[in-house]
Amino acid sequence: MDINRGDILRQVLEKYREDTGTSMSKIAKAAGYDNSMPYRHFKQPGLPTYIIHKYGKAINYDFSKDIPEMTEDYQVVGPVATQQLTTIDECRWELEQLRIKYMDLLERHNAMLRAQLGT
């Protein structure tokens, strides 16, 4: 059975929010994202582990107990770039992973621009 990483992230962050009273905005900012990104991440069953790791660092939580493919030392788990994709589902999955990475890079880029412009 595949686990839904976005759902696990949502559950952990909501529990943390309830326990500490910290807003989702503050959690997102501590992880390096803007206010809307956590909600986008929650909708992604195959959320990359590097994104989950950033939230883990922000709230001091080890997701490896919930997501077996994550190690305490954190390693990016995913397809090798030279891997030959053979099915349409594999191609769709790879495309989705690239879209997620693009959105993450775009958010970081925008945050850097906002910081430089002082807005």
N, CA, C and O atoms as a GROMACS GRO file, in nm:
protein
  476
    1MET      N    1   0.083  -0.118   0.000
    1MET     CA    2   0.000   0.000   0.000
    1MET      C    3   0.088   0.124   0.000
    1MET      O    4   0.178   0.137   0.084
    2ASP      N    5   0.064   0.216  -0.093
    2ASP     CA    6   0.138   0.340  -0.100
    2ASP      C    7   0.089   0.436   0.008
    2ASP      O    8  -0.031   0.443   0.038
    3ILE      N    9   0.184   0.507   0.066
    3ILE     CA   10   0.145   0.606   0.166
    3ILE      C   11   0.128   0.742   0.098
    3ILE      O   12   0.194   0.771  -0.002
    4ASN      N   13   0.041   0.822   0.152
    4ASN     CA   14   0.016   0.956   0.100
    4ASN      C   15   0.101   1.054   0.181
    4ASN      O   16   0.064   1.091   0.293
    5ARG      N   17   0.212   1.095   0.124
    5ARG     CA   18   0.305   1.182   0.196
    5ARG      C   19   0.244   1.318   0.228
    5ARG      O   20   0.268   1.373   0.335
    6GLY      N   21   0.164   1.372   0.135
    6GLY     CA   22   0.099   1.499   0.160
    6GLY      C   23   0.005   1.492   0.279
    6GLY      O   24  -0.003   1.585   0.359
    7ASP      N   25  -0.066   1.380   0.290
    7ASP     CA   26  -0.159   1.361   0.401
    7ASP      C   27  -0.083   1.346   0.533
    7ASP      O   28  -0.126   1.399   0.636
    8ILE      N   29   0.028   1.274   0.530
    8ILE     CA   30   0.109   1.260   0.652
    8ILE      C   31   0.161   1.397   0.695
    8ILE      O   32   0.156   1.431   0.814
    9LEU      N   33   0.210   1.475   0.599
    9LEU     CA   34   0.258   1.610   0.631
    9LEU      C   35   0.147   1.692   0.694
    9LEU      O   36   0.169   1.760   0.795
   10ARG      N   37   0.027   1.687   0.636
   10ARG     CA   38  -0.087   1.762   0.689
   10ARG      C   39  -0.117   1.723   0.833
   10ARG      O   40  -0.136   1.809   0.919
   11GLN      N   41  -0.123   1.592   0.859
   11GLN     CA   42  -0.155   1.544   0.993
   11GLN      C   43  -0.052   1.591   1.096
   11GLN      O   44  -0.088   1.636   1.205
   12VAL      N   45   0.076   1.580   1.061
   12VAL     CA   46   0.182   1.618   1.154
   12VAL      C   47   0.179   1.769   1.178
   12VAL      O   48   0.190   1.814   1.292
   13LEU      N   49   0.165   1.848   1.072
   13LEU     CA   50   0.164   1.993   1.089
   13LEU      C   51   0.041   2.040   1.165
   13LEU      O   52   0.051   2.133   1.245
   14GLU      N   53  -0.074   1.979   1.142
   14GLU     CA   54  -0.194   2.019   1.216
   14GLU      C   55  -0.181   1.985   1.364
   14GLU      O   56  -0.223   2.062   1.450
   15LYS      N   57  -0.123   1.870   1.394
   15LYS     CA   58  -0.101   1.833   1.535
   15LYS      C   59  -0.003   1.931   1.600
   15LYS      O   60  -0.025   1.977   1.712
   16TYR      N   61   0.103   1.961   1.529
   16TYR     CA   62   0.201   2.058   1.581
   16TYR      C   63   0.135   2.194   1.606
   16TYR      O   64   0.159   2.258   1.707
   17ARG      N   65   0.052   2.234   1.512
   17ARG     CA   66  -0.018   2.362   1.524
   17ARG      C   67  -0.110   2.363   1.646
   17ARG      O   68  -0.116   2.461   1.720
   18GLU      N   69  -0.182   2.253   1.667
   18GLU     CA   70  -0.271   2.242   1.784
   18GLU      C   71  -0.191   2.243   1.913
   18GLU      O   72  -0.229   2.310   2.009
   19ASP      N   73  -0.081   2.169   1.916
   19ASP     CA   74   0.000   2.156   2.038
   19ASP      C   75   0.072   2.285   2.076
   19ASP      O   76   0.087   2.316   2.194
   20THR      N   77   0.117   2.360   1.976
   20THR     CA   78   0.201   2.477   2.004
   20THR      C   79   0.130   2.610   1.984
   20THR      O   80   0.176   2.712   2.034
   21GLY      N   81   0.018   2.610   1.910
   21GLY     CA   82  -0.050   2.734   1.880
   21GLY      C   83   0.017   2.814   1.770
   21GLY      O   84  -0.017   2.930   1.747
   22THR      N   85   0.112   2.754   1.702
   22THR     CA   86   0.184   2.820   1.594
   22THR      C   87   0.098   2.820   1.469
   22THR      O   88   0.035   2.719   1.436
   23SER      N   89   0.094   2.932   1.400
   23SER     CA   90   0.012   2.941   1.279
   23SER      C   91   0.079   2.866   1.164
   23SER      O   92   0.200   2.845   1.164
   24MET      N   93  -0.002   2.825   1.068
   24MET     CA   94   0.051   2.758   0.949
   24MET      C   95   0.143   2.852   0.872
   24MET      O   96   0.240   2.807   0.810
   25SER      N   97   0.114   2.980   0.876
   25SER     CA   98   0.200   3.079   0.809
   25SER      C   99   0.341   3.078   0.867
   25SER      O  100   0.439   3.082   0.793
   26LYS      N  101   0.350   3.072   0.999
   26LYS     CA  102   0.482   3.070   1.064
   26LYS      C  103   0.556   2.940   1.034
   26LYS      O  104   0.677   2.941   1.015
   27ILE      N  105   0.483   2.831   1.031
   27ILE     CA  106   0.546   2.702   0.998
   27ILE      C  107   0.599   2.706   0.856
   27ILE      O  108   0.711   2.665   0.829
   28ALA      N  109   0.516   2.756   0.764
   28ALA     CA  110   0.558   2.765   0.624
   28ALA      C  111   0.681   2.852   0.609
   28ALA      O  112   0.776   2.816   0.540
   29LYS      N  113   0.680   2.967   0.674
   29LYS     CA  114   0.794   3.059   0.666
   29LYS      C  115   0.920   2.995   0.723
   29LYS      O  116   1.028   3.012   0.666
   30ALA      N  117   0.908   2.922   0.833
   30ALA     CA  118   1.024   2.855   0.893
   30ALA      C  119   1.080   2.747   0.800
   30ALA      O  120   1.200   2.718   0.803
   31ALA      N  121   0.992   2.689   0.718
   31ALA     CA  122   1.036   2.586   0.622
   31ALA      C  123   1.086   2.648   0.492
   31ALA      O  124   1.141   2.577   0.407
   32GLY      N  125   1.068   2.779   0.477
   32GLY     CA  126   1.115   2.846   0.358
   32GLY      C  127   1.012   2.861   0.248
   32GLY      O  128   1.047   2.879   0.131
   33TYR      N  129   0.884   2.854   0.285
   33TYR     CA  130   0.776   2.863   0.187
   33TYR      C  131   0.683   2.979   0.221
   33TYR      O  132   0.684   3.030   0.333
   34ASP      N  133   0.602   3.019   0.124
   34ASP     CA  134   0.502   3.122   0.152
   34ASP      C  135   0.377   3.055   0.211
   34ASP      O  136   0.370   2.932   0.222
   35ASN      N  137   0.280   3.137   0.247
   35ASN     CA  138   0.161   3.089   0.319
   35ASN      C  139   0.082   2.980   0.248
   35ASN      O  140   0.027   2.892   0.315
   36SER      N  141   0.076   2.983   0.116
   36SER     CA  142  -0.010   2.889   0.045
   36SER      C  143   0.056   2.754   0.016
   36SER      O  144  -0.014   2.656  -0.012
   37MET      N  145   0.187   2.748   0.023
   37MET     CA  146   0.255   2.625  -0.017
   37MET      C  147   0.218   2.501   0.067
   37MET      O  148   0.202   2.394   0.009
   38PRO      N  149   0.205   2.511   0.198
   38PRO     CA  150   0.169   2.389   0.272
   38PRO      C  151   0.041   2.325   0.220
   38PRO      O  152   0.031   2.202   0.212
   39TYR      N  153  -0.057   2.407   0.185
   39TYR     CA  154  -0.184   2.354   0.138
   39TYR      C  155  -0.168   2.287   0.001
   39TYR      O  156  -0.236   2.189  -0.029
   40ARG      N  157  -0.079   2.339  -0.080
   40ARG     CA  158  -0.047   2.273  -0.208
   40ARG      C  159   0.026   2.142  -0.182
   40ARG      O  160   0.000   2.041  -0.248
   41HIS      N  161   0.118   2.144  -0.086
   41HIS     CA  162   0.193   2.023  -0.053
   41HIS      C  163   0.101   1.914   0.001
   41HIS      O  164   0.121   1.796  -0.028
   42PHE      N  165   0.001   1.952   0.080
   42PHE     CA  166  -0.091   1.853   0.138
   42PHE      C  167  -0.163   1.774   0.030
   42PHE      O  168  -0.200   1.659   0.052
   43LYS      N  169  -0.183   1.833  -0.087
   43LYS     CA  170  -0.258   1.769  -0.195
   43LYS      C  171  -0.173   1.674  -0.279
   43LYS      O  172  -0.224   1.615  -0.374
   44GLN      N  173  -0.045   1.659  -0.246
   44GLN     CA  174   0.046   1.579  -0.329
   44GLN      C  175   0.080   1.447  -0.261
   44GLN      O  176   0.162   1.444  -0.169
   45PRO      N  177   0.019   1.337  -0.304
   45PRO     CA  178   0.046   1.207  -0.243
   45PRO      C  179   0.193   1.166  -0.255
   45PRO      O  180   0.246   1.099  -0.166
   46GLY      N  181   0.259   1.204  -0.363
   46GLY     CA  182   0.398   1.168  -0.385
   46GLY      C  183   0.493   1.281  -0.354
   46GLY      O  184   0.596   1.296  -0.421
   47LEU      N  185   0.462   1.362  -0.255
   47LEU     CA  186   0.544   1.478  -0.220
   47LEU      C  187   0.689   1.435  -0.198
   47LEU      O  188   0.715   1.340  -0.125
   48PRO      N  189   0.784   1.505  -0.263
   48PRO     CA  190   0.925   1.467  -0.248
   48PRO      C  191   0.973   1.478  -0.104
   48PRO      O  192   0.929   1.564  -0.028
   49THR      N  193   1.063   1.389  -0.068
   49THR     CA  194   1.111   1.386   0.069
   49THR      C  195   1.190   1.510   0.106
   49THR      O  196   1.193   1.548   0.223
   50TYR      N  197   1.255   1.576   0.009
   50TYR     CA  198   1.332   1.695   0.045
   50TYR      C  199   1.240   1.807   0.094
   50TYR      O  200   1.282   1.888   0.177
   51ILE      N  201   1.117   1.813   0.044
   51ILE     CA  202   1.022   1.914   0.092
   51ILE      C  203   0.976   1.878   0.233
   51ILE      O  204   0.970   1.965   0.321
   52ILE      N  205   0.945   1.753   0.255
   52ILE     CA  206   0.902   1.707   0.387
   52ILE      C  207   1.012   1.731   0.489
   52ILE      O  208   0.986   1.770   0.603
   53HIS      N  209   1.135   1.708   0.447
   53HIS     CA  210   1.250   1.729   0.536
   53HIS      C  211   1.258   1.875   0.583
   53HIS      O  212   1.290   1.901   0.699
   54LYS      N  213   1.229   1.968   0.493
   54LYS     CA  214   1.234   2.110   0.530
   54LYS      C  215   1.131   2.143   0.638
   54LYS      O  216   1.160   2.220   0.730
   55TYR      N  217   1.012   2.084   0.628
   55TYR     CA  218   0.912   2.104   0.732
   55TYR      C  219   0.957   2.038   0.862
   55TYR      O  220   0.938   2.092   0.971
   56GLY      N  221   1.017   1.920   0.850
   56GLY     CA  222   1.068   1.851   0.969
   56GLY      C  223   1.170   1.934   1.044
   56GLY      O  224   1.167   1.941   1.167
   57LYS      N  225   1.260   1.998   0.970
   57LYS     CA  226   1.359   2.085   1.033
   57LYS      C  227   1.292   2.205   1.098
   57LYS      O  228   1.333   2.250   1.205
   58ALA      N  229   1.189   2.258   1.032
   58ALA     CA  230   1.121   2.377   1.083
   58ALA      C  231   1.049   2.351   1.215
   58ALA      O  232   1.043   2.439   1.301
   59ILE      N  233   0.995   2.231   1.232
   59ILE     CA  234   0.921   2.200   1.355
   59ILE      C  235   0.993   2.098   1.443
   59ILE      O  236   0.938   2.050   1.542
   60ASN      N  237   1.117   2.067   1.405
   60ASN     CA  238   1.198   1.970   1.481
   60ASN      C  239   1.126   1.836   1.493
   60ASN      O  240   1.107   1.784   1.604
   61TYR      N  241   1.088   1.780   1.378
   61TYR     CA  242   1.016   1.653   1.375
   61TYR      C  243   1.084   1.559   1.277
   61TYR      O  244   1.124   1.599   1.167
   62ASP      N  245   1.099   1.434   1.318
   62ASP     CA  246   1.162   1.332   1.233
   62ASP      C  247   1.053   1.253   1.160
   62ASP      O  248   0.986   1.168   1.218
   63PHE      N  249   1.036   1.283   1.031
   63PHE     CA  250   0.935   1.217   0.951
   63PHE      C  251   0.971   1.073   0.914
   63PHE      O  252   0.887   1.002   0.858
   64SER      N  253   1.092   1.030   0.944
   64SER     CA  254   1.131   0.894   0.904
   64SER      C  255   1.050   0.788   0.977
   64SER      O  256   1.042   0.674   0.930
   65LYS      N  257   0.990   0.822   1.091
   65LYS     CA  258   0.905   0.724   1.160
   65LYS      C  259   0.770   0.708   1.092
   65LYS      O  260   0.703   0.607   1.110
   66ASP      N  261   0.731   0.808   1.013
   66ASP     CA  262   0.604   0.803   0.939
   66ASP      C  263   0.623   0.763   0.793
   66ASP      O  264   0.534   0.704   0.732
   67ILE      N  265   0.739   0.798   0.739
   67ILE     CA  266   0.768   0.772   0.597
   67ILE      C  267   0.897   0.690   0.591
   67ILE      O  268   1.006   0.746   0.602
   68PRO      N  269   0.885   0.558   0.575
   68PRO     CA  270   0.999   0.469   0.586
   68PRO      C  271   1.116   0.501   0.492
   68PRO      O  272   1.231   0.475   0.527
   69GLU      N  273   1.088   0.557   0.375
   69GLU     CA  274   1.198   0.582   0.282
   69GLU      C  275   1.281   0.705   0.319
   69GLU      O  276   1.382   0.733   0.255
   70MET      N  277   1.240   0.777   0.421
   70MET     CA  278   1.320   0.888   0.470
   70MET      C  279   1.411   0.836   0.581
   70MET      O  280   1.367   0.762   0.669
   71THR      N  281   1.534   0.876   0.576
   71THR     CA  282   1.627   0.838   0.683
   71THR      C  283   1.648   0.957   0.773
   71THR      O  284   1.618   1.071   0.736
   72GLU      N  285   1.700   0.932   0.889
   72GLU     CA  286   1.725   1.040   0.984
   72GLU      C  287   1.826   1.140   0.926
   72GLU      O  288   1.817   1.260   0.952
   73ASP      N  289   1.921   1.089   0.849
   73ASP     CA  290   2.022   1.176   0.789
   73ASP      C  291   1.968   1.250   0.668
   73ASP      O  292   2.031   1.344   0.620
   74TYR      N  293   1.854   1.209   0.618
   74TYR     CA  294   1.787   1.264   0.503
   74TYR      C  295   1.863   1.236   0.374
   74TYR      O  296   1.976   1.280   0.354
   75GLN      N  297   1.797   1.164   0.291
   75GLN     CA  298   1.847   1.137   0.157
   75GLN      C  299   1.731   1.160   0.061
   75GLN      O  300   1.617   1.125   0.091
   76VAL      N  301   1.763   1.219  -0.054
   76VAL     CA  302   1.660   1.237  -0.155
   76VAL      C  303   1.630   1.102  -0.215
   76VAL      O  304   1.720   1.033  -0.264
   77VAL      N  305   1.504   1.063  -0.213
   77VAL     CA  306   1.463   0.935  -0.268
   77VAL      C  307   1.381   0.964  -0.393
   77VAL      O  308   1.283   1.039  -0.387
   78GLY      N  309   1.420   0.906  -0.503
   78GLY     CA  310   1.346   0.930  -0.626
   78GLY      C  311   1.413   0.860  -0.742
   78GLY      O  312   1.513   0.791  -0.724
   79PRO      N  313   1.359   0.877  -0.860
   79PRO     CA  314   1.416   0.810  -0.976
   79PRO      C  315   1.551   0.868  -1.012
   79PRO      O  316   1.577   0.987  -0.992
   80VAL      N  317   1.636   0.784  -1.065
   80VAL     CA  318   1.766   0.828  -1.113
   80VAL      C  319   1.744   0.900  -1.246
   80VAL      O  320   1.661   0.859  -1.326
   81ALA      N  321   1.820   1.007  -1.268
   81ALA     CA  322   1.798   1.090  -1.386
   81ALA      C  323   1.816   1.013  -1.517
   81ALA      O  324   1.755   1.047  -1.618
   82THR      N  325   1.899   0.911  -1.515
   82THR     CA  326   1.924   0.836  -1.638
   82THR      C  327   1.828   0.718  -1.654
   82THR      O  328   1.841   0.640  -1.749
   83GLN      N  329   1.734   0.705  -1.564
   83GLN     CA  330   1.641   0.593  -1.568
   83GLN      C  331   1.556   0.600  -1.695
   83GLN      O  332   1.509   0.707  -1.734
   84GLN      N  333   1.536   0.486  -1.759
   84GLN     CA  334   1.453   0.477  -1.878
   84GLN      C  335   1.308   0.460  -1.834
   84GLN      O  336   1.274   0.363  -1.767
   85LEU      N  337   1.222   0.554  -1.872
   85LEU     CA  338   1.081   0.546  -1.839
   85LEU      C  339   1.011   0.463  -1.946
   85LEU      O  340   1.028   0.487  -2.065
   86THR      N  341   0.932   0.366  -1.902
   86THR     CA  342   0.873   0.274  -1.998
   86THR      C  343   0.722   0.281  -2.008
   86THR      O  344   0.664   0.239  -2.109
   87THR      N  345   0.656   0.332  -1.906
   87THR     CA  346   0.510   0.337  -1.912
   87THR      C  347   0.463   0.482  -1.904
   87THR      O  348   0.537   0.570  -1.859
   88ILE      N  349   0.342   0.506  -1.946
   88ILE     CA  350   0.285   0.640  -1.940
   88ILE      C  351   0.271   0.684  -1.795
   88ILE      O  352   0.286   0.803  -1.766
   89ASP      N  353   0.241   0.592  -1.704
   89ASP     CA  354   0.229   0.627  -1.563
   89ASP      C  355   0.363   0.673  -1.506
   89ASP      O  356   0.368   0.768  -1.428
   90GLU      N  357   0.471   0.607  -1.545
   90GLU     CA  358   0.603   0.649  -1.500
   90GLU      C  359   0.637   0.788  -1.554
   90GLU      O  360   0.694   0.870  -1.482
   91CYS      N  361   0.602   0.814  -1.677
   91CYS     CA  362   0.626   0.945  -1.738
   91CYS      C  363   0.544   1.053  -1.666
   91CYS      O  364   0.595   1.162  -1.640
   92ARG      N  365   0.420   1.023  -1.636
   92ARG     CA  366   0.336   1.119  -1.564
   92ARG      C  367   0.390   1.146  -1.425
   92ARG      O  368   0.391   1.260  -1.379
   93TRP      N  369   0.435   1.041  -1.359
   93TRP     CA  370   0.492   1.057  -1.224
   93TRP      C  371   0.617   1.145  -1.231
   93TRP      O  372   0.632   1.236  -1.149
   94GLU      N  373   0.704   1.119  -1.326
   94GLU     CA  374   0.827   1.197  -1.340
   94GLU      C  375   0.793   1.343  -1.372
   94GLU      O  376   0.855   1.434  -1.318
   95LEU      N  377   0.697   1.365  -1.459
   95LEU     CA  378   0.654   1.501  -1.492
   95LEU      C  379   0.602   1.573  -1.368
   95LEU      O  380   0.634   1.690  -1.346
   96GLU      N  381   0.523   1.505  -1.287
   96GLU     CA  382   0.470   1.564  -1.164
   96GLU      C  383   0.583   1.599  -1.068
   96GLU      O  384   0.580   1.704  -1.004
   97GLN      N  385   0.683   1.513  -1.058
   97GLN     CA  386   0.797   1.541  -0.969
   97GLN      C  387   0.873   1.664  -1.016
   97GLN      O  388   0.915   1.747  -0.935
   98LEU      N  389   0.889   1.677  -1.146
   98LEU     CA  390   0.957   1.795  -1.201
   98LEU      C  391   0.874   1.922  -1.178
   98LEU      O  392   0.930   2.028  -1.151
   99ARG      N  393   0.742   1.911  -1.189
   99ARG     CA  394   0.655   2.025  -1.163
   99ARG      C  395   0.668   2.070  -1.017
   99ARG      O  396   0.674   2.189  -0.988
  100ILE      N  397   0.672   1.973  -0.927
  100ILE     CA  398   0.684   2.003  -0.784
  100ILE      C  399   0.817   2.073  -0.756
  100ILE      O  400   0.821   2.172  -0.683
  101LYS      N  401   0.924   2.021  -0.814
  101LYS     CA  402   1.055   2.084  -0.796
  101LYS      C  403   1.056   2.225  -0.851
  101LYS      O  404   1.111   2.317  -0.790
  102TYR      N  405   0.994   2.244  -0.968
  102TYR     CA  406   0.986   2.377  -1.028
  102TYR      C  407   0.912   2.473  -0.935
  102TYR      O  408   0.959   2.585  -0.912
  103MET      N  409   0.799   2.431  -0.881
  103MET     CA  410   0.721   2.518  -0.793
  103MET      C  411   0.803   2.554  -0.668
  103MET      O  412   0.799   2.668  -0.622
  104ASP      N  413   0.876   2.458  -0.615
  104ASP     CA  414   0.960   2.484  -0.498
  104ASP      C  415   1.068   2.586  -0.532
  104ASP      O  416   1.090   2.680  -0.456
  105LEU      N  417   1.136   2.568  -0.645
  105LEU     CA  418   1.240   2.663  -0.686
  105LEU      C  419   1.181   2.801  -0.713
  105LEU      O  420   1.242   2.902  -0.678
  106LEU      N  421   1.065   2.806  -0.774
  106LEU     CA  422   1.000   2.933  -0.802
  106LEU      C  423   0.966   3.006  -0.672
  106LEU      O  424   0.986   3.127  -0.662
  107GLU      N  425   0.915   2.934  -0.574
  107GLU     CA  426   0.882   2.995  -0.444
  107GLU      C  427   1.008   3.049  -0.377
  107GLU      O  428   1.006   3.160  -0.323
  108ARG      N  429   1.116   2.972  -0.380
  108ARG     CA  430   1.241   3.019  -0.319
  108ARG      C  431   1.294   3.142  -0.393
  108ARG      O  432   1.342   3.237  -0.331
  109HIS      N  433   1.286   3.140  -0.525
  109HIS     CA  434   1.331   3.253  -0.606
  109HIS      C  435   1.250   3.377  -0.572
  109HIS      O  436   1.306   3.485  -0.553
  110ASN      N  437   1.119   3.363  -0.566
  110ASN     CA  438   1.032   3.477  -0.532
  110ASN      C  439   1.060   3.530  -0.392
  110ASN      O  440   1.057   3.651  -0.369
  111ALA      N  441   1.088   3.440  -0.299
  111ALA     CA  442   1.120   3.483  -0.162
  111ALA      C  443   1.251   3.561  -0.161
  111ALA      O  444   1.262   3.661  -0.090
  112MET      N  445   1.347   3.520  -0.238
  112MET     CA  446   1.474   3.593  -0.248
  112MET      C  447   1.452   3.731  -0.309
  112MET      O  448   1.509   3.829  -0.262
  113LEU      N  449   1.371   3.738  -0.412
  113LEU     CA  450   1.342   3.868  -0.475
  113LEU      C  451   1.271   3.961  -0.377
  113LEU      O  452   1.304   4.079  -0.367
  114ARG      N  453   1.174   3.907  -0.303
  114ARG     CA  454   1.102   3.989  -0.205
  114ARG      C  455   1.199   4.040  -0.099
  114ARG      O  456   1.190   4.155  -0.056
  115ALA      N  457   1.291   3.953  -0.055
  115ALA     CA  458   1.389   3.993   0.047
  115ALA      C  459   1.480   4.103  -0.007
  115ALA      O  460   1.512   4.197   0.066
  116GLN      N  461   1.521   4.094  -0.131
  116GLN     CA  462   1.607   4.196  -0.188
  116GLN      C  463   1.535   4.328  -0.208
  116GLN      O  464   1.594   4.434  -0.192
  117LEU      N  465   1.408   4.321  -0.243
  117LEU     CA  466   1.330   4.442  -0.267
  117LEU      C  467   1.274   4.500  -0.139
  117LEU      O  468   1.224   4.613  -0.137
  118GLY      N  469   1.283   4.422  -0.030
  118GLY     CA  470   1.235   4.470   0.099
  118GLY      C  471   1.085   4.478   0.109
  118GLY      O  472   1.031   4.563   0.180
  119THR      N  473   1.014   4.387   0.038
  119THR     CA  474   0.868   4.388   0.044
  119THR      C  475   0.817   4.274   0.126
  119THR      O  476   0.696   4.259   0.142
   0.00000   0.00000   0.00000
